[in-house]
Amino acid sequence: MPCVDPGRSGREPSGPDLRHYAADSANVRRPVRQRSGLSVPGGITAREAEVLRLVSAGSSNAEIAAALFLSTKTVARHLSNIFTKLDVSSPTAAAAYAFDHGLT
């Protein structure tokens, strides 16, 4: 298959290459951004809410990392931030908060 990345081939994709390039770029996961109108309880970010939902479902850090395309260290950091923002000290307490506030 020919290279369709303009940075590598020195040319802009066109014709069938452009359709393939557009199809591939449509399948790329975009970072989650919190919309200004969307309110998440506890001041957590949209990405932290995703992590919290998975923790509440019983997922391990490794499972969360795989599901969200993150490293396990990033998941651990998100959990640390969640615990601080929600003033809880364990995944179980964070899951209880999520259930109580409709985040699951």
C-alpha positions in Angstrom: 0.0 0.0 0.0 1.4 3.4 -0.9 2.3 5.9 1.8 -0.5 8.4 2.2 1.0 10.6 4.9 1.9 13.9 3.3 4.8 14.3 5.8 6.4 11.1 4.6 5.7 11.0 0.9 6.1 14.7 0.1 2.8 14.9 -1.6 -0.8 15.5 -0.5 -3.0 12.4 -0.6 -5.5 12.4 -3.5 -8.0 10.1 -5.2 -8.2 6.6 -3.7 -5.3 7.5 -1.3 -7.4 10.3 0.1 -10.4 8.1 0.7 -8.1 5.6 2.5 -6.5 8.4 4.5 -9.8 9.8 5.5 -11.2 6.4 6.5 -8.1 5.7 8.6 -8.2 9.1 10.3 -11.9 8.6 11.2 -11.0 5.5 13.2 -8.4 7.4 15.4 -9.5 7.8 19.0 -9.7 11.5 19.9 -8.8 12.8 23.4 -11.8 13.3 25.6 -12.5 16.9 26.3 -15.0 18.2 28.8 -17.6 20.4 27.1 -18.3 23.7 28.7 -22.0 22.8 29.2 -21.2 19.4 30.7 -21.0 19.3 34.4 -19.3 16.3 36.2 -19.9 16.1 39.9 -17.0 16.6 42.2 -15.0 18.7 39.8 -13.4 15.7 38.1 -12.6 15.9 34.4 -14.4 13.9 31.7 -11.5 11.6 31.4 -11.4 11.0 35.2 -15.1 10.3 35.0 -14.4 7.6 32.4 -11.8 6.1 34.7 -14.2 6.3 37.7 -16.9 4.5 35.7 -14.6 1.7 34.9 -13.3 1.4 38.5 -17.0 1.3 39.6 -17.6 -1.6 37.2 -14.8 -3.5 38.9 -12.1 -3.1 36.3 -8.4 -3.3 37.3 -5.9 -0.5 36.5 -4.5 -2.7 33.7 -8.0 -3.3 32.3 -8.8 0.5 32.4 -5.4 1.3 30.8 -6.2 -1.1 27.9 -9.8 0.1 27.5 -8.8 3.8 27.4 -5.4 3.4 25.6 -3.5 4.7 28.6 -0.5 3.5 30.6 -1.1 2.0 34.0 0.8 4.9 35.5 -1.6 7.4 33.9 -4.5 5.4 35.3 -2.9 5.5 38.7 -2.4 9.2 38.4 -6.1 9.7 37.4 -7.2 7.7 40.4 -5.0 9.7 42.7 -6.5 12.9 41.3 -10.0 11.5 41.7 -9.4 10.5 45.3 -8.1 14.0 46.1 -11.0 15.8 44.4 -13.7 13.6 45.9 -11.9 13.4 49.3 -11.9 9.6 49.4 -9.1 7.2 50.1 -10.0 4.0 48.2 -11.4 2.8 44.9 -14.4 1.4 46.8 -15.2 4.8 48.3 -14.8 6.4 44.9 -17.1 3.8 43.4 -19.7 4.5 46.1 -19.4 8.2 45.2 -20.0 7.4 41.6 -23.1 5.3 42.3 -24.5 8.1 44.6 -24.0 10.8 42.0 -25.2 8.9 38.9 -21.8 8.5 37.3 -22.2 4.8 36.6 
